[in-house]
Amino acid sequence: MNQLEPRSLRDRAYDEIKRRIITLDFKPGAYLNEAQISEELSIGRTPVHQALDRLMIEGMVEVIPRKGVLVRSVSLDEVRNLIEVRLINEPHAAGLAAEKATDAQLDRLQAVLDQSDAARAVRDIEALMNLDRAFHQGIARAAGNEVLTDVISTLQDRLSRFWFISLSADDQIDRVDDEHARVMEGLRSRDPAVARAAMSHHIDSFRANILATL
């Protein structure tokens, strides 16, 4: 039990700090105080430090010598580059999922979209962002390629703050719902070309909205 506790605390600290970065409670450019975070989370300094190390590896924070840990800002160029990589990988994953997904996997994807209806009705942005991520990750898993799933998961991590910003616009929330429905239609019809085209359109829409917002 003692061997598991440090990992459990580290993961808890990681999840909460990451959530606050994604939802902009910790804003880009802000310095993070390990002692303060430790006190707020009622978690020791060591797990908090380990969580910040992991977030540094993932590119969400950076260490500034003699100053401390800074929430990393992401340039527009980096956002564009990340979205370009999404446009290569996620339509391909959607096409593979249209061919390979089991009926159970498709039902789980539909269940995610059904949950989104309730979150959209009350404009719960954090819930919508988590469900959006679950939908895209579900498609990646249904594609049946673990390497591709890992690549897409990494891209989602690096763009997660921008998802939150993008979904803060009411009209974008409704567009995302329509776009997800079109992707789902392609998957259900087992038509790789339709699924790929719908996913490409969805990512292009995200790119246009986030660049206009920023």
N, C-alpha and C positions, 0 to 999 in steps of 0.2 A: 504493500500500500504506500509506504514511504517513497518507493521508487517511482510510483505513478503520480504522486502529488505535485512535484515540481513541474512535470510536463503539463498536468491539468491546469495549474496556475499560469504557466507560460501561455498556454493556448487561450485561456480566458482573457489574459491581458492583451494578447495579440488581437483577438477578435474584437475587443472593445475599442482599442486604440485605432484599429483599422476602420471600424464603423464610424468613429468620430472624424477621421480624416475624410472618408468617403462622403459623409453627410455634411461636411464643411463646418462641423463644430470646431475642429482644428483646421484653421484656414491655411492655404498655401502661404509659405513665408513665415509662419508662426514658429516660435521656439517652444519646444516641449520640455517641461521640467519633470524629470524622473521622480523626484520626491513627491511632487504634487500629484502626479498621476497615481503613484503608489498609494497615497493617502486616499484619493478619491475612489479608487477601485478596491481598497482594503486588501491589497496584494503587496507582497514584499518587493523590495527594490530589484532583487536578482531576476525574478520572472519578468518584471517590466523591462529591465535592461535587455534580456534575451528576446523579448517581443520586438523591441525597437531594432535590435540587430537583424531580425528576420525581415522587418519592414524596410530596412536599409537595403538588404539584398534584393528585395522586390522593387526597389526604386521609389518607394513612397516617402521615405525620409532620407536625410543625409546628415552626416556629422560634420560640423564646422569646427576646425581646431580652435581651442581656447574659448569657444562660444557655446557649443552644445549641439543638440539635435534639432534640426529644422525640418518642418513639413515641406517636402519638395514641390516646387512649382514645375509645371509642365509647359513647355513652349508650344505655340501653335504649330510649328514645324513638326514637333514630335507627335502631336495629336494627329496631324495629317498623315504622318508616316504609319502610325499605329492603325489608323482606319484603312489605309491602303493594304496593309497586311491582312486585316479582317476581310477585305473584299476579295482577297485571294483564297483565304482558307474557309470562311464560313459558308459561302455559296457551294463550295465543293463538298463540305460536310453535309449541307442540306440535300444535295443531290445523292450522296451516298446513303443518307438516312431514308430517302424516299425508296431506295432499292432494298435496304437491309433491315429497317426498323421492324420490330415485332409489333403485333397488335397491342400487346400490353404496354410497350414503350409509347406508342401513339396515344393510347388512352391516358397515360401519365402526362404527356405533353398537353393534351386537351384539358386535363384537370388543372394544370397550372394556369391555362388561359381562363378557365372558369373562375378560379380564385381571383384573377386579375380584375374581373368584372366588379367584385365587391370593393376591392381596394381603389379602383378607379372612381367608383361612385362617391367615395368620401375623400378623394384626392390624397390618399396616403402614399406620398412619394417614396418613402423608404421601403414600404411593402412592395410597391410596384417595381422598384429597382431590383429587389431581391427576386421577385417572380420573373422579371425580364431575364435576369441572369440564369435562373433555374431553367427557363425555356431554352435559352441558347445552349446551356450545358447539356440539357437533355438531348437536344439534336446532335450535339457533338458525340455524346456517348452512343447514340443510336447509329451513328455512322460506322461504328465498329473498328475505329482506328485509334489506339491509345495515344500514339504520338500526336495525332491531330487534336485529340481531346485536350492534351496538355498544352499545346500551343494556343488553342482558343481560350483555355482557362487563364493563361498568363496574360493574353491580350485583354481579357475582361477585367482582370485585376488592375492593369495599368490604366484602363479607361474608365474605371468605376466612378471616379469623382465626376467625370463629364457626363456619365449617364444620369447622375443625380441632378446636375444642372440642366441637362436637356429635358428631363421629365418634369421639371418645374414649370414648364409652359403648358397651359391647359390644352391648347390645340395639338401639341405634340403628343400628349397622353392619348388623345383620341386617334391620332394618326398611327401611333404604335400599335394600338389595338387592331386597327384595320389591317396593318401590314403583317402582324402576327397571324391573323386569320387567313391571309393569302398564303403565307408560308405553310400553314397547317393544311390548307386545301391541296397544295402540291404534294405534301407528305401523304395525306390520306388517299389521294388519287394514284399514288405510286408513280408519279411523273417527275423524274429527276430534273428535266429541263424547266418545268414550272416551278419546282421548289428552289432551284438555283436562281432563277430570275426574280422570284419573290424575295429571296434573301438579299440579293444584290440591291434591289430597290429599297429594301428596309435599311440597309447600311448606308446607302447614298442619302436617304432621308435624314438619318442620324447625323451624317457629316454636314449636310446643309444647315440643319438646325443648330448644331453645336458651334459651327463657325459663325453663324449669324448671332448667336447668343454671346459668344466671347468677343 
